[in-house]
């Protein structure tokens, strides 16, 4: 990398840190707390990835995503998933179009709500697998095919799907292989007592301030490109590798052998490194540290490891296992 390119990348890092602070300041006009959720959503956006949001109703998930779209100056669509939702309701459909002059008839493709920069797929586990697959295919390929023609989705493109963890009747849970396509499983927790009081004051007060856009589409795409260029030291790569490999059969640590029936795949280690790059940039750092990897590990690993009956009987969760993994692997370890 030339000195000129390095200087440009350093400016991009400074720009992203400045923009992150401004975005958080704008979101505080309508959102109380949720700092970690906001950071993980931003990481997903700047790594061209998608996230799954898990939380009970009423925690402002929809408000958070729509507000984030406003601060990033991106188009936003919300799709409420229901058992009768069809794939074409998301991707779009072909209709017969008649020319007013010649009266010739032809098929015309009407784009669905997936043709937006940010998509909120509300309660994705409430719709049948066929409709889930249509969205997941669009997420992966970033195109929609209809009538043999490929239609490119907007760039940037980001899907935030939600699941309700307390109600599973009449739902279609995503298989583990499809969950793996989401970089993050973000947990949205209840507010603290102080935050809840502030929410009540804010909601019962006057009209909220209008949110101002902080970044443009072009700037977001440039910052996404810069994230990929961030250097990663070998010992950080080794640290990420050890976090993932100790969950796999044949290489498991003792507690993983006791509590896990299956471990994380290669996409987990790749996402650990990419997400750590974005987190470093968000905090104004040009180099990735083991601490960045450890910080993003819970949201990346919790939906990629499968606890066994022994863990369930002891009340051990995926987060407990990931926390123990991070505790057991020294962050300062260097390659031998």
N, C-alpha and C positions, 0 to 999 in steps of 0.2 A: 504494500500500500504506500502510495506516494505521500509526501508531507502535505500536499494540497488536499488530497482526499481525506487524510486524517483530520485536517483542520475543519473540513466540511462536516465530517462525522461528529467531531466534538461540538460544533455549533448546533447540530441536530439534537445531540444529547441535552445541551443547555435549553434548546427550544422546547423539547418534550417535558423537561422538568418544570419549566415555567408554565407551559400549557396545562400540565397536570394540576399544579397549584390553582390555576385560574378555573379549571373545570370543577375542582372540588369546592372552590369558593362559590361558584354559580349554583352547584347542586345543593349547597347548604341553605339556599333560599327556600327550597321546597322539601329537602330530605334531612332528617335528623339522624346522626350517627351513620352506621353502615360503611365506615371507612374501608374496612377490609373488603367488603363486597364491591365497592366502587373500584378499588385498586385492581381486584382480580378481573372485573369486567373490562377495565381499560387494558390490562395485559392481554386478554383474549382478543380485543380489537386490534392492538398493535402487533399481534403475531398472526393475524389473518385466521383466527381460530373461532371456535364456538364454545358456548358454556351452557351448563344445565344448572338451573337455580332451584334449590329445594328449600321450602319453607311453608309454614301454615298460612292460610289466607289472611289478608289485612296487614301485611308487612311492607306495603308500598313497593312491591316488585315492579308492577306495571308503571307506576309513577317514576320509579328510578330509571327504567329503560327509556321511556319516552323523554324524560328530562335529559338523559345522557345524549340522546339523538339530537336534541335541540342545541346543546352546548357544542356538539361536533358538527353541526350544520348538515345533518344527514337525514334522509327520508326514513320514516318509521311506519311500520304496519303491525297491527296486533291481530293474531288469529286465535280465536277461541276454539280449541279442539273439543269435538263432541263425537259420540259414537256413530252419527250419521254423516260425518264429514267425508267427502270424497277427495281423491288425489287432485282432480281438476279444480276443486274449490281452492286449492293452494297454488298450484302451478299455473292454472289458466285453462282455457278451453277454446276450441275452434267453433265458430258460428258461420252461418251462411250470410254473406254480404252481397247486396244487390247494388250495382252501379246505377245511380239516378239517371244518367244520360242514356247509356246503351242497354240498361236492364240486364246486363250480363251478371251471372251469379258466380261467386267464388267463395272459398273458405277464407276466413280471416281469424287470426289468432288474437284472442283477448287475454292480455296478461293478468295473472293472478296476484295476490298480495305478496307472494315471494319475491316479486320484482321491486324490492326496496333495499336500502342500505342496511337497516337494522330491523330484524323480524323478532317479535315476541311471540313464541309458540306457547300459548297458555295451556297448561295441563296436557302436555303431549301424550301422557299415558292414558288419556280418556278416548283416544281415537284408535280404530283398528290398525293392525300391522301394515296393511297395504298403503294407508294414508301416511303413516309414520315413515314408511320406506320412501315414499315420494319426496318428503321433505329432506330425509337424510341423504338421498341421492343428489338432490339439488345442492345441499351443503357441501358434499364431497366434490362433485363435478363442476359446481358453479355455473351450470347451464341447465336449461329445461328443453327437452325434445318433444315436439308436437308435429304430427304429420310429416315426419322425416326431416324436419328443420330444427336446427339447434339455435336456441335463443340464449345469449349470454346474460347472466345476472349482473347487477350493478357492481361496481368496484369503488369503495370497499363493500364487503358483504359479510354480515355477522348475524348469527342466529342465537338468541337467548331463549331456551326452552325452560318451562317451569314444571315442577311436579309437587303435588300435595302429599306430604309423607304420612298424614294421619287418616286418609280415606282411600282404601284400596278396592272397595267393592265396585264391580262393573268397570274395572280398568284393564288396560293392556300394557303391562310393564315392559319397558324396553329390554331386549336381551342384552347380555353383557357385551357381546361383540358390537352392538350398536351404541351402547353407552360409551365404548372406547373411542368413538368418533368425536366425542366432546372433550376438549382439552381439560376443562374444569368441571367439577361438580361443586358449586358454590353453596354453602349453607347460609341461609338467612335466619338469624336467630331473633328472639324477642328483644325489644329495647330494654335498656337499664331503667330504673325508676326515674332518674334525672331526665333521660331521653324521652320517656313517656310523658312526663309533665310538659316538656318543651313541645312535643307533638300536639298535645291538647291545646296549649297556648297558640301555636301556629295555626292549627286547623280551625280554631274558633275565633281567630282574629280577622283582620281585614284581608283584602285581596293580596296575593303574593306578588313579588316583583317578577317582571318578565326576565326570562333567562336569555343571556346573550351568547351568541356563537363564539367559540374560542379558536377552533381550527376549521380549515376548509378541507374538501375532499382531496385536493392535490397535496396539501400538507400531510394529511393522514397517510396517503400512499407513500410519500417520500420517507416518512418516519418509519413505516412498516419495512421499507427497504433497508433503512439504516439499522434496524434491530437485527437483521440477519447478519450484518457485517461486524457486530460487536465481538471482539475476540474472547475466547474462553481458554483458560489455562488447562493443561493436561490434568493437574490434580483435581480441578473442579469437575472435569469430565469423569474422572475415576470415582469421585464422590457420588455423582449422580448415578453412575453405573452400579455402584455397590448398594445404593438405596433400592434399586429395582431388582437386582439379581438375588438379593437375600430373601426375596419373597417367593422365588421359584422352586419347584420340586427339585431335589438333588443338590441345591445350593442354599437351602433355607437355613437361617439361624435357628437356634433351639426354640425360641418362642414363636417364630413363624411356622416352624414344623408342627408345633403344638396347636396353633390356632387357625392356620390357613389351609384350605383345600386347593386353592389355586392362586398363582401370583400374577404380577403385571407383565405385559408384553413389551416389545421394543418401542411401541409408540409412547409408552410412559417415559422411558429414558430420553427419547427425542424431545418430548414436550417439557420435561424438566429443564433441559438446557435452553430451549427457545424461550420458555416463560421466564427463566432466570435472567436471560438477556434483557427482556422487556422490563422486568422489575428493576434491574440495575439502571436502565435508562430513565425510568420514571423517577428514580431517586437521584438522578444527575451523575451517575457513575458510568465510565466508559469500559470498565473491566468487570467481569462477573465474578462474584465470590461464592464460596460454599454456603454462606448465610442466605444468599439469594435463592439457591437451590432448596435449602431447608424451608424457607418461607413459603414457597409455592408447592412443596411436596404434598401437604394434606389435601388440597383441592384437586391435585392431579392423580393422587394414588387412591383416594377413598372409594372411587367407583371402579377401580381396576383390580382390586384384591377381593377374594371371596372367603369370608370366615367360615370355618366348619362348625359342626354341632358343639364341639367342646368350647369354642369361643362364645357361641350363642348362649350356652348353658351357664357360662361364667359371667355373662353380661359384658363381654369384651367387644367393642365396636371397631370398625375399620380405622377410625381416628385414633383410638387407643393404640392399635397396632402400629400405625404410621408414626405416632409420637414416640413409641418405644424404639422403632427402627432409627429415627433421627437421633435419639439419645444414645444409641449404641454405637453409632459410627462417628468417629472424631472428624470435625470439620477441618482441622489443621493437617490432616494426613497428606503426605506427599507421595508421589509415585516412587516406587522402589526401583 
